Amino acid sequence: MDLQERIKIVEKLGIYMQSSEDNWVNIKDKALRENPWFTKNFISIAINNIAIHFLQENLVQQWVGKYGVKDMPAMQKNVGIVMAGNIPLVGFHDFLCVFISGHRQTIKMSSKDAVLIKHLVDKLIEWDYGVAAYIQFAENLKGCDAYIATGSNNSSRYFDFYFGKYPNIIRRNRTSIALLDGDETESELDKLADDIQFYFGLGCRNITKLYVPTGYNFMPLLEALKKYDYYFDFHKYKHNYDYQLALLMMGRRFYMTNGSIVLAEEKSIFSPVSQVNYEFYTDKEKILGELKSNESIQCIVGKGNIAFGAAQQPSLEDYADGVDTMLFLSDL
């Protein structure tokens, strides 16, 4: 397949992903049954974001133009991809990068998100059997020329041990923060609530820490977050909330809650499901400089940074961990 054929077929995939074909509807329902953290709404959000921000022909053409992608790379390599499964289709961008680059790929899917990506690849092969030469799935990634692996800080040590002698991108724990001024509008806080609570807060682009000016009034934000009160219908989320609340109460710690999410003053930028940490600041520019140098931060949301509500809408060039995947592939 030449480059334009690859671009045309992923554009067709984007159209299919936004369709209501019976088979696709059934696949999405199956993904719901296989992972209780996936909801119909969150699967739809992930799919629409991919279709709108990744799979538009004009966007892909502009993207590949910046890297001088050719019909075939000078030396075609087999890239092993270890996919995460914390949110629906979280590994799709890696898949797309390798496919568009013209390299082959061997994918190790996460057991938590094995339904959607497998179906989409099968669909591509159904439309053009030539795709089968580019993509395969495996439980063990052996004999690959390069690796892209996404996981936790613990799993990254395993990846380093096995993949370290090959060209690689190894991703570790990351999260996102919001830097607030204190004069955010009701609409901005409503969008911030989405940045916090989409996907139950499980993504690396979810806000898990708030930096707020001294004397900040949390009540409007707590009110905005009430639109996610329905999370209590999901027992896994409710168990997390009950557990985190109990820990704070037993530790005689100060906390705030609207009944479905907990706010606690903590130094850590990472917070558990159902809790958001916060910290007061006095010098915004100073704290912003410190945050920008923190390698564990994926996104900074707030005025002058990523817009409220846009954290979960990455573009083709919003690379995980800030590592340019396409540049890595072009240098193989």
Buried (B, 14 or more C-beta within 10 A) or exposed (E): BEBEEBBBBBBBBBEBBBEEEEEBEEBBEEBBEBBEBBBEEBBBBBBBBBBBBBBBBEBBBEBBEEBEBEEEBEEBBBBBBBBBBBBBBBBBBBBBBBBBBBBBBBBBBBEBBBBBBBBBBBBBBEBBEEBEEBBEBEEEBEEBBBBBBBBEEEBBEBBBEBBEEEBBBBBBBBBBBBBBEEEBEEEBBBBBBBBBBBBBBBBBBBBBBBBBBEEBEBEBBBBBBEEBEEBBEBEEBBEBBEEBBEBBEEEEEEBBBBEBBBBBEBEEBEBBBBBBBBBEBEEBEEBBEEBEEEEBBBBBBBEEBBBBBBBBBBEBEBBBBEEBBBEBBBEB
